[in-house]
Amino acid sequence: MKTLLLSRQRQKGFSLIEVLVSVVIMSVGILGVAGLQVLSLQQNRSSLFRSEALMLGGDMLDRMRANPLENYAGVDFQDPPPPSASNCVADSCTAAQMKDFDIAWWRCSINHLDASNNPFEICVTLGVTGSSLPGGQGEIADIGDETNCPVEAGESCVIVQWVESQSKNQTFSSVTLRARIN
């Protein structure tokens, strides 16, 4: 009986091993939560870029529907914005001038910088100096371009792509929109 009382009196509080085990368990939990937070931020960033690309692609399709007399097809990813586009917001334009303005505005909205990271002059002229997509590019496919977006007669295809990951191996993501314009 006396031994039992002595052992209960000696054990007051936590041992160092118990404290270390609880610290390790807490550290693993905190690292897990931090990993989830990083993954959540990456997914939110990706979602933002995807919604921005959808908005820009839909905007171009709307511009094409508003100017049905002009053929917007044939714009490739590497093409710069048309440098001679008129500012159709400030001045009245013909259908052909409106097409060049629409393409220039759209391309500048996707990415206003050239390969040397200098802004395109037409983008500065139009006042579009903020790019929304990193490394963004856009293409308007025509009927003969079956590799990127197969289209049928009367349809148009708009593709917007951007750099998703800036690591050693750049990862591109894209949004493809097909719509009947006529």
LINJODA-V685720 format. One record per residue. RES is the residue in three letters. SS is DSSP state (H for helix, E for strand, - for the rest). OMEGA is omega in whole degrees, 0 to 359 (* if undefined). Layout:
res=RES ss=SS omega=OMEGA
res=RES ss=SS omega=OMEGA
This chain:
res=MET ss=- omega=181
res=LYS ss=H omega=179
res=THR ss=H omega=178
res=LEU ss=H omega=178
res=LEU ss=H omega=180
res=LEU ss=H omega=181
res=SER ss=H omega=177
res=ARG ss=H omega=180
res=GLN ss=H omega=182
res=ARG ss=H omega=185
res=GLN ss=- omega=177
res=LYS ss=- omega=178
res=GLY ss=- omega=185
res=PHE ss=- omega=173
res=SER ss=- omega=181
res=LEU ss=H omega=179
res=ILE ss=H omega=178
res=GLU ss=H omega=179
res=VAL ss=H omega=180
res=LEU ss=H omega=178
res=VAL ss=H omega=180
res=SER ss=H omega=177
res=VAL ss=H omega=178
res=VAL ss=H omega=179
res=ILE ss=H omega=178
res=MET ss=H omega=180
res=SER ss=H omega=178
res=VAL ss=H omega=178
res=GLY ss=H omega=180
res=ILE ss=H omega=177
res=LEU ss=H omega=177
res=GLY ss=H omega=179
res=VAL ss=H omega=178
res=ALA ss=H omega=177
res=GLY ss=H omega=177
res=LEU ss=H omega=179
res=GLN ss=H omega=179
res=VAL ss=H omega=178
res=LEU ss=H omega=179
res=SER ss=H omega=178
res=LEU ss=H omega=178
res=GLN ss=H omega=180
res=GLN ss=H omega=177
res=ASN ss=H omega=178
res=ARG ss=H omega=179
res=SER ss=H omega=179
res=SER ss=H omega=178
res=LEU ss=H omega=179
res=PHE ss=H omega=181
res=ARG ss=H omega=180
res=SER ss=H omega=177
res=GLU ss=H omega=179
res=ALA ss=H omega=177
res=LEU ss=H omega=179
res=MET ss=H omega=180
res=LEU ss=H omega=177
res=GLY ss=H omega=177
res=GLY ss=H omega=177
res=ASP ss=H omega=180
res=MET ss=H omega=178
res=LEU ss=H omega=177
res=ASP ss=H omega=178
res=ARG ss=H omega=179
res=MET ss=H omega=177
res=ARG ss=H omega=181
res=ALA ss=H omega=181
res=ASN ss=- omega=189
res=PRO ss=- omega=181
res=LEU ss=- omega=182
res=GLU ss=- omega=177
res=ASN ss=- omega=182
res=TYR ss=- omega=186
res=ALA ss=- omega=177
res=GLY ss=- omega=177
res=VAL ss=E omega=181
res=ASP ss=- omega=182
res=PHE ss=- omega=186
res=GLN ss=- omega=181
res=ASP ss=- omega=174
res=PRO ss=- omega=175
res=PRO ss=- omega=178
res=PRO ss=- omega=186
res=PRO ss=- omega=184
res=SER ss=- omega=182
res=ALA ss=- omega=176
res=SER ss=- omega=176
res=ASN ss=- omega=185
res=CYS ss=- omega=173
res=VAL ss=- omega=182
res=ALA ss=- omega=184
res=ASP ss=- omega=173
res=SER ss=- omega=185
res=CYS ss=- omega=172
res=THR ss=- omega=180
res=ALA ss=H omega=180
res=ALA ss=H omega=177
res=GLN ss=H omega=179
res=MET ss=H omega=177
res=LYS ss=H omega=179
res=ASP ss=H omega=178
res=PHE ss=H omega=181
res=ASP ss=H omega=180
res=ILE ss=H omega=179
res=ALA ss=H omega=180
res=TRP ss=H omega=181
res=TRP ss=H omega=180
res=ARG ss=H omega=178
res=CYS ss=H omega=178
res=SER ss=H omega=178
res=ILE ss=H omega=180
res=ASN ss=- omega=183
res=HIS ss=- omega=183
res=LEU ss=E omega=175
res=ASP ss=- omega=182
res=ALA ss=- omega=179
res=SER ss=- omega=182
res=ASN ss=- omega=173
res=ASN ss=- omega=180
res=PRO ss=E omega=174
res=PHE ss=- omega=181
res=GLU ss=H omega=181
res=ILE ss=H omega=178
res=CYS ss=H omega=177
res=VAL ss=H omega=179
res=THR ss=H omega=180
res=LEU ss=H omega=179
res=GLY ss=- omega=178
res=VAL ss=- omega=184
res=THR ss=- omega=179
res=GLY ss=- omega=178
res=SER ss=- omega=182
res=SER ss=- omega=184
res=LEU ss=- omega=179
res=PRO ss=- omega=181
res=GLY ss=- omega=185
res=GLY ss=- omega=177
res=GLN ss=E omega=179
res=GLY ss=E omega=180
res=GLU ss=E omega=172
res=ILE ss=E omega=187
res=ALA ss=E omega=174
res=ASP ss=- omega=187
res=ILE ss=- omega=182
res=GLY ss=- omega=184
res=ASP ss=- omega=183
res=GLU ss=- omega=184
res=THR ss=- omega=184
res=ASN ss=- omega=183
res=CYS ss=- omega=178
res=PRO ss=- omega=180
res=VAL ss=- omega=177
res=GLU ss=- omega=180
res=ALA ss=- omega=180
res=GLY ss=- omega=179
res=GLU ss=E omega=173
res=SER ss=E omega=182
res=CYS ss=E omega=178
res=VAL ss=E omega=180
res=ILE ss=E omega=176
res=VAL ss=E omega=178
res=GLN ss=E omega=181
res=TRP ss=E omega=178
res=VAL ss=E omega=181
res=GLU ss=E omega=184
res=SER ss=E omega=182
res=GLN ss=- omega=181
res=SER ss=- omega=181
res=LYS ss=- omega=177
res=ASN ss=- omega=181
res=GLN ss=- omega=178
res=THR ss=E omega=179
res=PHE ss=E omega=171
res=SER ss=E omega=181
res=SER ss=E omega=175
res=VAL ss=E omega=179
res=THR ss=E omega=179
res=LEU ss=E omega=176
res=ARG ss=E omega=180
res=ALA ss=E omega=174
res=ARG ss=E omega=184
res=ILE ss=- omega=183
res=ASN ss=- omega=*
